Amino acid sequence: MQATDFIVARNDLQQCKVIETQLPDAAALPDEALLVKVTRFAFTANNITYAVLGDHLKYWQLFPAPDGFGNVPVWGLGEVIASKHPGIAAGETLFGYFPMATHLVIEAADVNKRGLRDAAAHRQGVSPVYNAYTRVSGDPAFADKQGDYQALLRPLFALSFIADDFLAENEFFGAKRVLLSSASSKTAYGLAHLVHARGIETIGLTSAGNASFVKSLGCYDEVVIYDDVNSLPEDQPVAYVDMAGNSPLRATLHQHFSEQMKYSGIIGLTHRKSSPGEAAQALPGGGAKPQFFFAPDHIRKRAKEWGPGGFDMRFGAAWAGLVPKLDHWMKVSEHRGPAAVQRAYLDTLNGRVPPDQGLILSLSE
């Protein structure tokens, strides 16, 4: 039997193709290994950030591809179709980080009733969250549309949650308003939802084409298109969360707010004309020096402070507060087969996916 992988050229993300590989023989799997069929996965602009930072943050090493190519990591669901681990049965459903592929071999370790870890050597040296799989068989929170929401938003909302916690812990660096670029992105509006609930004024920065959608979300106090950012009053302290990695916009905002720019954090790189290296540097106009926000560092800090289960409990409560809004905020569409996956990838890469659309994909027809 054949397995199918969707791969992209690491030095030119516009170049992509589908390849066929030999599916491992279930009987020949190593001890404690699992053969998992990737049933469906989400694809968002965040996955483009994974590709842009593939070398910088070791994303390409997670799912090896032929020389010069990479397999973009995605969040999704998979079914165990063969198991050499005594504690895991064929037919189980796993939620976690998968390749854009039809199958994955997992070297199961640290197995417990809630989940497991992939101990494959090439997957070490990255944040543990990327190697963890949750056992979700029979869990209604991962069934049907709820499962789609989990794949599309849960990992992004975890970033929103930890960014909100970081800002709150630092009392928003003395800022009275929080500005978010790429305000239509899922991570941005998840963060806006949390910050707004704290009573902090949230301002969404977006393109003219996405302004109506961003206004409809109801989690921004004000929506400003990029061309009009200089109309914002510059006499109050602000914190800026950059979801786009847009260096010219960042420079404009720093020039405009000067010393009133109390925090300038970079979370995403959806604006691919900017490079990771140019982002974190002092800018004219004064104010806080831009810095990358690396969520795993703050997660590790909170995991120690909050103790066993503390992070999951707090995040679960925040997620429960978000879920009722998702039917209004997002239309989920499912696309199957290699051609559909390629089309969805290129549409996302080139900014052709409407902000209210959530893409669920599968390489299986």
C-alpha positions in Angstrom: 0.0 0.0 0.0 1.1 3.6 -0.7 1.1 6.6 1.6 0.7 10.1 0.3 2.6 13.2 1.4 2.2 16.9 0.4 5.5 18.7 0.5 6.7 22.2 -0.3 10.1 23.6 -1.5 11.8 25.1 1.6 13.3 28.0 -0.3 10.2 28.8 -2.4 6.9 28.0 -0.6 5.0 28.6 -3.9 6.5 25.3 -5.2 4.7 22.2 -3.9 3.9 18.7 -4.9 2.4 15.3 -3.9 4.6 12.3 -3.5 3.9 8.6 -2.9 5.9 6.5 -0.5 5.6 2.9 0.6 3.3 2.4 3.6 5.2 0.5 6.4 4.1 -3.1 6.9 2.1 -3.2 10.1 3.8 -6.5 11.1 7.2 -5.0 10.7 6.6 -2.0 12.9 9.1 -1.6 15.8 8.1 -2.5 19.3 5.7 0.0 20.8 5.2 1.8 17.5 1.9 2.9 16.0 0.8 3.3 12.4 -1.7 6.1 12.3 -4.0 7.2 9.5 -4.3 11.0 9.4 -8.0 11.4 9.0 -8.4 15.2 8.9 -6.4 18.3 9.8 -6.8 22.0 9.9 -4.9 24.5 7.8 -4.6 28.1 8.7 -2.2 31.1 8.2 -0.5 29.8 11.3 0.8 26.8 9.3 2.3 29.3 6.9 4.2 30.7 9.8 5.5 27.2 10.6 6.8 27.0 7.1 8.4 30.5 7.1 10.1 29.6 10.4 10.8 26.0 9.4 14.6 26.2 9.7 14.7 28.8 12.4 12.5 26.9 14.9 13.2 23.3 13.7 9.7 22.6 12.3 11.1 20.9 9.2 12.8 18.2 11.3 9.5 16.9 12.7 8.4 15.1 9.6 11.3 14.5 7.3 10.9 15.1 3.5 13.3 14.7 0.5 16.2 17.1 0.3 15.2 20.7 -0.4 11.6 20.0 0.6 9.6 20.1 3.8 6.4 18.8 5.2 4.4 21.5 6.9 3.2 20.5 10.4 -0.6 20.6 11.0 -2.9 20.0 13.9 -5.5 17.3 13.4 -6.9 13.9 14.2 -5.7 10.4 13.3 -6.8 6.8 13.7 -4.5 4.1 15.0 -4.7 1.4 12.3 -1.9 -0.8 13.7 -0.3 -0.9 17.1 2.7 -2.7 18.6 2.1 -1.0 22.0 0.2 -3.2 24.5 -1.6 -0.2 26.0 -2.9 1.2 22.7 -5.5 -0.5 20.5 -6.1 -0.2 16.8 -9.1 2.0 16.3 -8.1 4.7 18.8 -8.3 8.3 17.8 -5.4 10.7 18.6 -5.3 14.5 18.5 -2.0 16.2 17.9 0.6 17.4 15.5 0.7 15.6 12.1 2.4 15.9 8.8 0.4 16.8 5.7 0.2 13.2 4.8 -2.1 10.2 4.9 -0.1 8.3 7.5 2.4 8.7 10.3 4.5 6.2 12.4 4.6 7.2 16.0 7.1 5.7 18.5 4.8 5.7 21.5 6.3 6.6 24.8 5.1 7.9 28.2 1.7 6.4 27.5 -1.1 7.1 30.0 -4.8 7.2 29.9 -4.9 10.7 28.6 -2.2 10.6 26.0 1.3 9.7 24.8 4.5 11.1 23.3 6.3 10.4 20.0 9.9 9.5 21.0 11.3 9.4 17.5 14.8 10.7 17.6 14.3 13.3 14.8 11.4 14.8 16.8 13.4 15.7 19.9 14.8 19.1 20.6 11.6 21.0 20.0 8.9 22.1 22.4 7.3 19.0 24.0 3.8 20.2 23.0 4.7 19.3 19.4 5.3 15.7 20.2 2.3 15.1 22.5 -0.9 13.3 21.4 -4.2 13.3 23.3 -6.3 10.1 23.3 -9.7 11.4 22.4 -11.7 8.3 21.4 -15.4 8.8 22.4 -14.7 12.4 23.6 -17.6 14.6 22.4 -15.4 17.6 22.5 -13.4 16.1 19.6 -16.3 14.7 17.6 -17.6 16.1 14.3 -17.7 19.9 14.2 -16.3 20.2 17.7 -13.2 18.2 16.5 -12.9 20.6 13.6 -12.9 23.6 16.0 -10.3 21.9 18.2 -8.0 21.4 15.2 -8.6 24.8 13.8 -8.5 26.9 16.9 -7.3 25.1 20.0 -3.5 25.3 19.3 -4.0 28.9 18.2 -6.1 29.8 21.2 -3.5 28.3 23.4 -1.1 30.9 22.0 -3.8 33.6 22.5 -4.3 32.4 26.1 -0.6 32.4 27.0 -0.1 35.8 25.4 -3.0 37.2 27.3 -1.6 35.7 30.5 1.9 37.2 29.8 0.4 40.7 29.2 -1.8 40.5 32.3 1.1 39.3 34.5 3.1 42.3 33.4 0.0 44.6 33.9 0.1 45.3 30.2 3.4 47.1 30.7 1.4 50.2 31.8 -0.6 50.3 28.5 -4.2 51.4 28.4 -4.9 50.0 24.9 -3.7 46.9 23.1 -3.2 47.0 19.4 -3.3 43.8 17.3 -2.3 43.5 13.7 -3.8 40.9 11.4 -6.9 41.4 13.6 -8.9 38.9 11.4 -6.5 36.1 12.2 -7.7 33.4 14.6 -4.8 33.9 17.0 -5.5 37.7 17.1 -9.2 37.5 17.7 -8.7 34.8 20.3 -6.4 37.2 22.1 -8.7 40.1 21.6 -11.6 38.1 23.1 -9.5 37.5 26.3 -8.0 41.0 26.6 -11.5 42.6 26.0 -12.9 40.5 28.8 -10.3 42.0 31.2 -11.7 45.5 30.4 -8.6 46.6 28.4 -9.4 48.5 25.3 -8.6 46.4 22.2 -7.9 47.9 18.8 -7.8 45.7 15.7 -5.6 46.6 12.8 -6.5 45.0 9.5 -6.9 45.4 5.8 -9.8 47.3 4.2 -11.1 44.1 2.8 -11.3 42.4 6.2 -12.6 45.4 8.2 -16.2 44.4 8.1 -15.5 40.9 9.3 -13.3 42.1 12.2 -16.0 44.6 13.3 -18.6 41.8 13.3 -16.6 39.7 15.8 -17.5 42.1 18.6 -14.3 41.6 20.5 -12.6 44.8 19.3 -13.4 48.2 20.7 -12.2 49.8 17.5 -11.1 48.6 14.1 -8.6 50.6 12.1 -7.4 49.8 8.6 -3.6 49.8 8.1 -3.6 53.0 6.0 -5.2 54.9 8.8 -3.0 53.9 11.8 -1.6 57.4 12.1 -5.1 58.6 13.0 -4.8 56.8 16.3 -4.3 59.2 19.3 -0.6 59.0 20.2 -0.8 60.4 23.7 -1.9 57.2 25.6 0.4 54.3 26.4 -0.1 51.3 24.1 1.0 47.7 23.8 1.4 46.3 20.3 1.0 42.6 19.5 2.2 42.0 16.0 0.5 38.9 14.4 1.8 39.7 10.9 5.5 40.3 11.3 5.0 43.3 9.1 8.2 45.4 9.5 7.0 48.6 7.7 3.8 48.6 9.8 5.8 48.1 13.0 8.1 51.0 12.1 5.2 53.3 11.3 3.5 52.5 14.7 6.8 53.0 16.6 7.3 56.3 14.9 3.8 57.3 15.6 3.6 56.3 19.3 7.3 56.9 20.2 7.8 56.6 23.9 4.1 55.7 24.4 4.9 52.3 22.8 5.2 50.3 26.1 5.4 46.8 24.6 6.0 45.6 21.1 5.7 41.8 20.8 6.0 39.7 17.6 4.0 36.5 17.5 3.4 35.7 13.8 5.1 36.1 10.4 2.1 35.9 8.0 3.6 38.9 6.3 6.3 36.9 4.5 8.2 39.8 3.0 9.6 40.3 6.5 12.2 38.0 7.8 12.7 36.6 11.3 16.1 38.3 11.5 14.9 41.8 10.8 12.0 41.8 13.2 13.5 42.2 16.7 15.5 45.4 16.4 15.2 48.9 17.9 13.2 51.3 15.7 13.3 55.0 15.3 10.8 56.9 17.5 11.8 55.3 20.8 9.5 53.1 22.9 9.9 49.5 23.7 12.3 47.4 21.6 10.4 44.8 19.5 10.8 41.3 20.8 9.7 37.8 19.8 7.2 36.2 22.1 8.1 32.6 22.5 5.1 30.9 24.1 6.7 27.6 25.2 9.0 29.5 27.6 6.0 31.1 29.3 4.1 27.8 29.3 6.9 26.1 31.1 7.0 28.9 33.7 3.3 28.7 34.3 3.3 24.9 34.4 5.8 25.1 37.4 3.9 27.9 39.1 0.4 26.4 38.6 1.3 22.8 39.4 0.0 19.6 37.9 -3.2 20.2 36.0 -3.2 23.9 36.7 -2.5 25.0 33.1 -5.1 22.6 31.6 -7.7 23.7 34.1 -7.3 27.4 33.4 -7.0 26.9 29.7 -10.0 24.7 29.6 -12.1 27.4 31.3 -10.9 29.9 28.8 -11.7 27.6 25.9 -15.2 26.9 27.2 -15.8 30.7 27.1 -14.7 30.9 23.5 -16.6 27.9 22.0 -20.1 29.4 22.0 -18.9 32.2 19.8 -17.4 30.0 17.1 -20.5 29.2 15.2 -20.9 32.9 14.6 -17.3 33.6 13.8 -16.4 30.7 11.5 -17.7 28.6 8.6 -16.0 25.3 8.5 -15.5 23.7 5.1 -13.9 20.2 4.4 -11.8 19.4 1.3 -10.5 16.0 0.5 -7.9 14.7 -1.9 -4.4 15.8 -3.1 -5.7 18.4 -5.5 -8.0 20.0 -2.9 -5.1 20.1 -0.4 -2.8 21.8 -2.8 -5.4 24.3 -3.7 -6.2 25.1 -0.1 -2.4 25.4 0.7 -1.8 27.9 -2.2 -5.0 29.8 -1.4 -3.8 30.2 2.2 -0.2 31.0 1.2 -1.4 33.8 -1.1 -4.0 35.3 1.2 -7.1 34.1 -0.8 -9.0 32.4 2.1 -11.8 34.6 3.6 -11.1 35.3 7.3 -14.4 33.6 8.4 -13.5 30.3 6.7 -12.0 27.4 8.5 -10.3 24.8 6.3 -10.4 21.1 7.3 -8.4 19.0 4.9 -7.5 15.3 4.2 -5.2 13.8 1.6 -7.5 10.8 1.4 -10.2 11.0 -1.2 
